[in-house]
Amino acid sequence: MTQAETTKEKCKGCDREIDICACCQEPDCPAAICYGCQGRELKQTIPQPHAHGG
């Protein structure tokens, strides 16, 4: 396995390591985004409130 195959992308929204960009499916996307952040940016999901309702 080469070093390029083991490199992970970082999500631009939450800095989580991801294998591939959820938007363009390109492994070397300069603005890679995870599925969770993509859904929030497209207003398909909303962040969950705190357990205490705040």
Secondary structure, DSSP 4 states (H G I P E B T S, - for coil): --HHHH--EE-TTT--EESS-TTT--TT-TT---HHHHHHHTTSS-PPPPTT--
